[in-house]
């Protein structure tokens, strides 16, 4: 599982992000990877980020070019959940959980201006629909349900509006039209080949036994039919 610290999907320029691969069984052998703007795939420390350990990557002094899709990948080619991270130059930022929120749990959305002012009023929207205003910049979702899943934005009058962040509930995937790319799960090729090699002999032997049984039953039935025909002919001759 890819963990993001701090747990949000939007960051201002020059913020710092820590990405780590966490597996309850074994986190060794997992590396943080990202999709580059050119469409390629690069692991941490290969032109972006610094790796403090094999499964942890730190991006300091982020830039908009660091925006993109991140995930963890094992040596065998297995992939974790995907996180879409946005580095914004907007003057307003929405702090929304980057990881899925469990149904029934609480979630806090925080609207923040690059230049703080105590006179700000913060407006929150979901899927383009106005939800309400807050003088503190926070909106609490007390008991999250699937109906809370969607694209959230916040704005500050006379300051600006944030880019959208998708709130994912209980691991359900957003629609392809308005959500970040879905998580890509894959099965390692060596593991798949191992299963095929183990199962193939059993499958072939079962098919061969079935064919042999069918041929023997057909031969026996033909012999019985011939024997019956011979007995009928003998009776007619007598």
Residue pairs with C-beta under 8 A, 6 or more apart in sequence:
1 21
1 22
1 23
1 72
1 80
1 81
2 19
2 20
2 21
2 22
2 32
2 70
2 71
2 72
2 80
2 81
2 82
2 83
3 19
3 20
3 21
3 22
3 99
4 17
4 18
4 19
4 70
4 83
4 85
4 98
4 99
5 17
5 18
5 19
5 20
6 17
6 95
7 97
7 98
7 99
8 95
8 96
8 97
8 98
8 165
9 83
9 84
9 85
9 86
9 96
9 97
9 98
9 165
9 166
9 180
10 85
10 86
10 87
10 88
10 93
10 94
10 95
10 96
10 162
10 163
10 165
11 17
11 62
11 85
11 86
11 87
11 88
11 93
12 62
12 87
12 88
12 93
12 114
13 62
13 63
13 64
13 87
13 88
13 89
14 61
14 62
15 62
15 87
16 58
16 59
16 60
16 61
16 62
17 58
17 59
17 62
17 66
17 85
18 56
18 57
18 58
18 59
19 32
19 44
19 49
19 56
19 57
19 58
19 59
19 70
19 83
20 32
20 55
20 56
20 57
21 27
21 30
21 31
21 32
21 55
21 56
21 72
21 80
22 55
23 30
27 55
28 54
28 55
29 54
29 74
29 75
29 76
30 54
30 55
30 72
30 73
30 74
30 80
31 43
31 44
31 51
31 54
31 55
31 72
31 73
32 43
32 44
32 49
32 51
32 55
32 56
32 57
32 70
32 71
32 72
33 41
33 42
33 43
33 44
33 70
33 71
33 72
33 73
34 41
34 42
34 44
34 48
34 68
34 69
34 70
34 71
35 41
35 68
35 69
36 42
36 68
37 65
37 68
42 48
43 73
44 50
44 51
44 57
45 51
45 57
48 59
48 66
49 57
49 58
49 59
50 57
50 58
50 60
51 57
51 58
52 58
55 72
59 66
62 87
63 87
64 87
64 88
64 89
65 87
66 85
66 87
67 85
67 86
67 87
68 84
68 85
69 82
69 83
69 84
69 85
69 180
69 181
70 82
70 83
70 84
70 85
71 79
71 80
71 81
71 82
71 83
71 183
71 184
72 79
72 80
73 79
73 80
74 188
76 188
76 190
76 191
77 186
77 188
77 189
78 185
78 186
78 187
78 188
79 183
79 184
79 185
79 186
80 183
81 99
81 100
81 183
82 180
82 181
82 182
82 183
82 184
83 98
83 99
84 166
84 180
84 181
85 98
86 163
86 165
88 162
88 163
90 114
90 160
90 161
90 162
90 163
91 113
91 114
91 115
91 159
91 160
92 111
92 112
92 113
92 114
92 154
92 155
92 156
92 159
92 160
92 161
92 162
93 111
93 112
93 113
93 114
93 162
94 109
94 110
94 111
94 112
94 152
94 153
94 154
94 162
94 163
94 164
94 165
95 109
95 110
95 111
95 112
96 109
96 152
96 165
96 166
96 167
97 107
97 167
97 168
99 168
100 168
100 169
100 170
100 171
100 172
101 107
101 141
101 144
101 167
101 168
101 169
101 170
102 144
102 170
103 144
103 145
103 146
103 169
103 170
104 143
104 144
104 145
105 143
105 144
106 140
106 141
106 142
106 143
106 144
107 140
107 141
107 144
107 148
107 167
108 138
108 139
108 140
108 141
109 124
109 138
109 139
109 140
109 141
109 152
109 154
109 167
110 137
110 138
110 139
111 122
111 124
111 134
111 137
111 138
111 139
111 154
111 155
111 156
111 162
112 137
113 120
113 156
113 159
113 160
120 137
120 156
120 159
121 133
121 134
121 135
121 156
121 157
122 133
122 134
122 135
122 136
122 137
122 154
122 155
122 156
123 130
123 132
123 133
123 154
123 155
123 156
123 157
124 130
124 131
124 132
124 133
124 134
124 139
124 152
124 153
124 154
125 131
125 152
125 153
125 154
125 155
126 148
126 150
126 151
126 152
127 150
127 151
127 178
128 151
131 139
132 139
137 154
141 148
144 169
145 169
146 169
146 170
146 172
148 167
148 169
149 166
149 167
149 168
149 169
149 172
149 174
150 166
150 167
151 164
151 165
151 166
151 167
151 178
151 179
152 164
152 165
152 166
152 167
153 161
153 162
153 163
153 164
153 165
154 161
154 162
155 161
155 162
166 174
166 178
166 179
166 180
168 174
173 179
173 182
173 183
174 180
174 182
176 182
